Amino acid sequence: MQIHVVRPGQSIYGIAQAYNTTPQLIAQANELPDPNRLVIGQALVIPIEGRYYFVQPGDTLWEIGRKFNISYQKLATVNNISVTQRLTPGTRLYIPPSPKRNAEFYGYVEASARTITPSVENLIRKNAKYLTYLGAANFEVRRDGSLKEPNLNNLQQISDQNNVSFSMVVTNIENGAFSDELGRIILNEPIIENNLLNNIISTAKRNNFTEIAFDFEYLRPEDQEAYLNFLRRAKARLKQEGYFMSVALAPKTSRGQKGRWYEAHDYRGIGEIADFVVIMTYEWGYSGGPPMAVSPIGPVRKVLEYAVTEIPSTKIMMGQNLYGYDWTLPYVPGGQYAKALSPQRSIELAYRYNVPIEYDSKAQAPHFNYRDENGKEHVVWFEDARSIQAKFNLLKELNLRGMAYWKLGLPFPQNWLLIQDNFNVIKKR
């Protein structure tokens, strides 16, 4: 699989010719709204086996081989050239595909806060084959230990048809927000806790869930040990019933990190209890904050490099956003919120306003500016093939368990193509 960035003057026909494929296959793979209109700076996934590399001035076979983790001897053999041959800039070399590694992928579906429309459900159904787990979010805990259940629509059927583990996401959300007081009640009152665990198990059996995911956030710092004890008891009950258990974690960079979102999440303790964890490595750029990448690679790396010192890497899933944001400028703290949008919608905006897409090499994220019909300036940060591949490379470098997506139902065809190119998706059923 090749990632190509559109340059000035390029057409889909010329790009297809350069990679020995067809415009139709490129347009289909990237779900281009208008194949005859490409945006400068747009990343395209070229659906070919392996990839091509165009020799740059000063390149040697050894340097190119090192870059793509292939011996220079094999590179020469594959391209039918001598190992001592001087390379001419612009020469096209074929790079065979690298071996795939096994990985797990988790997709959350926000079922409690929105209606799952037929189009969203069809998109979930289309991409479920790339998942290990499909998480129904959220089952909201009530103060008596009962559960407010979301509308599951056909999620169980989709899981069954795609050999995906159906996951029940349990949260301390109350009145639309994470509640520390609700958390205090759940974690410190044994009768409520026992009632909750009974309700989780009976609900899981009724809906054929195979995995239980706890997403308790904004807990009181003084409830850190109570949360660990709750998870230990939950794990014992769930294991007895045959369920896996995962826990979502805030993106910490140190054990003693301060802040209400972080202090109750003991990475080492939770990592010892859970079958795996999902670290929410996104929302640096968020709707109420200043414009920036949602999951810049530097901060993501810093969190995960700390995480692997506390938790076995094979228990860690990297969290990844399937959305970006459109900010109206100038940004004013406490002012207008940015609008969430999918990668495909972002590209459509760049088409519509005929603006080039830029790429921040430090953040490893694409972005662009445009001016709307009312004269308002906007900036959009989103995800594309390059930013996702950067995360996949980090996943492999740190030997993580896999990746968890918030949230399914947003069109991003390049992501799923690159999963297929990089990994063998583990199935639990």
Secondary structure, DSSP 8 states (H G I E B T S, - for coil): -EEEE--TT--HHHHHHHTTS-HHHHHHHHT-S-TT---TT-EEEE--SSEEEE--TT--HHHHHHHTT--HHHHHHHTT--TT----TT-EEEE-----EEEEEEEEEE-SSS---HHHHHHHHHHGGG-SEEEEEEEEE-TTS-EE----TTHHHHHHHTT-EEEEEEE-EETTEE-HHHHHHHHH-HHHHHHHHHHHHHHHHHHT--EEEEE--S--GGGHHHHHHHHHHHHHHHHHHT-EEEEEE---SSTT--STTTTT--HHHHHHHSSEEEE----SS-TTS-S--SS-HHHHHHHHHHHHHHS-GGGEEEEEES-EEEEESS--TTSS--EEE-HHHHHHHHHHHT---EEETTTTEEEEEEE-TTS-EEEEE---HHHHHHHHHHHHHTT-SEEEEE-TTS--HHHHHHHHHHEEE----
